Amino acid sequence: MNRRELSGPGSGVPGIRAVRRAAPVLVLAIALICGAVAAGMLWNAGARADRALAAHRHQVQATTTGRAVDPPAVSRQNVVPRSVAPAVWEYPDNVHRSGTVQVPPRTPQGRTVAVWVDDNGAPARPPATGADRALTALAGGTGAAAVAGAVGVGVIAAVRRCAEGGRLAAWEREWEQVEPVWSGRLRRGSGPGTGEE
């Protein structure tokens, strides 16, 4: 019996080897597709949410009535540090408002700054930019691709482990039949007095 015959059932079959090679590529393709679909869905959902929010956000010009106050040390981790200052503005038309708004650091009193307000004229978060939406979609798509890839790798590993266990068990059974002949040792129950010679 040659080495290929001793290597276990299915181990030398070209189709199985091709499937083994194709499985990681298939997992990668599925992970990329999942990532792209997730990113697209997040982009579209973000665009709808941003359009809805933008309909209720208004940019107005406010005038500071005091000097800017630096942000506390805890918030200095922001990419763009923002200070706050008291200010006055009008929104809706001819309705005077006042409050604390975000301003660039070291903004002096009497400076005009652009602020975002809601439909009632209260300071509000500005609508997200396309860059913010792209970053969210990219992060979500990358996360979805990573999860899909990890699941795929886990499935491949589990299938390979099961297949390997089956191959080893079959190899052991075949070896029990071949080893006595191959090594010259007689099998149990054979020889003189057993009726087998």
MODA-V180081 format. One record per residue. N is the residue number from 1. RES is the residue in three letters. OMEGA is omega in whole degrees, 0 to 359 (999 if undefined). NEAR is the number of other ideal C-beta (glycine too) atoms within 12 Angstrom. Layout:
BEGIN
n=<N/N>
res=<RES/RES>
omega=<OMEGA/OMEGA>
near=<NEAR/NEAR>
END
This chain:
BEGIN
n=<1/2/3/4/5/6/7/8/9/10/11/12/13/14/15/16/17/18/19/20/21/22/23/24/25/26/27/28/29/30/31/32/33/34/35/36/37/38/39/40/41/42/43/44/45/46/47/48/49/50/51/52/53/54/55/56/57/58/59/60/61/62/63/64/65/66/67/68/69/70/71/72/73/74/75/76/77/78/79/80/81/82/83/84/85/86/87/88/89/90/91/92/93/94/95/96/97/98/99/100/101/102/103/104/105/106/107/108/109/110/111/112/113/114/115/116/117/118/119/120/121/122/123/124/125/126/127/128/129/130/131/132/133/134/135/136/137/138/139/140/141/142/143/144/145/146/147/148/149/150/151/152/153/154/155/156/157/158/159/160/161/162/163/164/165/166/167/168/169/170/171/172/173/174/175/176/177/178/179/180/181/182/183/184/185/186/187/188/189/190/191/192/193/194/195/196/197>
res=<MET/ASN/ARG/ARG/GLU/LEU/SER/GLY/PRO/GLY/SER/GLY/VAL/PRO/GLY/ILE/ARG/ALA/VAL/ARG/ARG/ALA/ALA/PRO/VAL/LEU/VAL/LEU/ALA/ILE/ALA/LEU/ILE/CYS/GLY/ALA/VAL/ALA/ALA/GLY/MET/LEU/TRP/ASN/ALA/GLY/ALA/ARG/ALA/ASP/ARG/ALA/LEU/ALA/ALA/HIS/ARG/HIS/GLN/VAL/GLN/ALA/THR/THR/THR/GLY/ARG/ALA/VAL/ASP/PRO/PRO/ALA/VAL/SER/ARG/GLN/ASN/VAL/VAL/PRO/ARG/SER/VAL/ALA/PRO/ALA/VAL/TRP/GLU/TYR/PRO/ASP/ASN/VAL/HIS/ARG/SER/GLY/THR/VAL/GLN/VAL/PRO/PRO/ARG/THR/PRO/GLN/GLY/ARG/THR/VAL/ALA/VAL/TRP/VAL/ASP/ASP/ASN/GLY/ALA/PRO/ALA/ARG/PRO/PRO/ALA/THR/GLY/ALA/ASP/ARG/ALA/LEU/THR/ALA/LEU/ALA/GLY/GLY/THR/GLY/ALA/ALA/ALA/VAL/ALA/GLY/ALA/VAL/GLY/VAL/GLY/VAL/ILE/ALA/ALA/VAL/ARG/ARG/CYS/ALA/GLU/GLY/GLY/ARG/LEU/ALA/ALA/TRP/GLU/ARG/GLU/TRP/GLU/GLN/VAL/GLU/PRO/VAL/TRP/SER/GLY/ARG/LEU/ARG/ARG/GLY/SER/GLY/PRO/GLY/THR/GLY/GLU/GLU>
omega=<185/185/180/180/179/187/175/184/175/185/181/182/182/180/180/178/180/178/178/179/184/185/179/179/178/178/179/180/180/179/179/179/178/179/180/179/180/179/178/179/178/178/181/179/178/179/179/180/180/178/179/180/183/179/181/177/184/178/180/177/179/178/181/179/178/180/178/176/181/178/178/184/183/184/180/177/180/178/178/181/180/174/177/179/174/183/175/179/177/169/348/185/178/175/184/180/174/180/179/182/176/180/174/179/177/176/181/175/178/180/176/180/176/178/177/178/176/183/179/180/179/178/185/177/179/176/180/178/176/179/177/181/179/179/178/180/179/180/179/179/178/178/180/178/180/180/179/179/179/178/179/178/178/178/179/181/180/179/180/180/178/181/180/178/178/179/180/178/179/179/179/179/179/181/178/179/187/189/181/179/183/182/182/179/180/176/175/179/177/178/183/176/180/183/179/177/999>
near=<14/9/12/13/17/21/19/24/20/20/23/16/16/12/12/21/13/12/18/20/14/15/23/19/17/21/27/20/18/25/28/22/20/27/27/22/20/27/27/21/19/28/26/18/19/29/23/16/19/27/17/14/23/24/13/20/25/28/19/30/20/34/26/32/25/22/19/27/22/19/21/13/9/9/17/14/10/14/10/13/21/26/29/27/34/28/34/27/32/19/27/16/11/9/16/17/29/23/26/23/39/30/34/21/20/17/29/18/19/18/24/20/30/22/39/27/29/24/16/15/27/23/31/24/20/23/23/25/16/16/13/22/27/20/19/26/29/22/20/27/27/22/20/27/27/21/20/27/26/18/18/26/21/15/20/25/17/15/19/19/14/14/23/18/15/19/23/19/16/21/24/17/16/21/20/17/16/19/19/17/15/17/11/8/13/15/17/11/12/14/13/9/8/11/8/12/9>
END
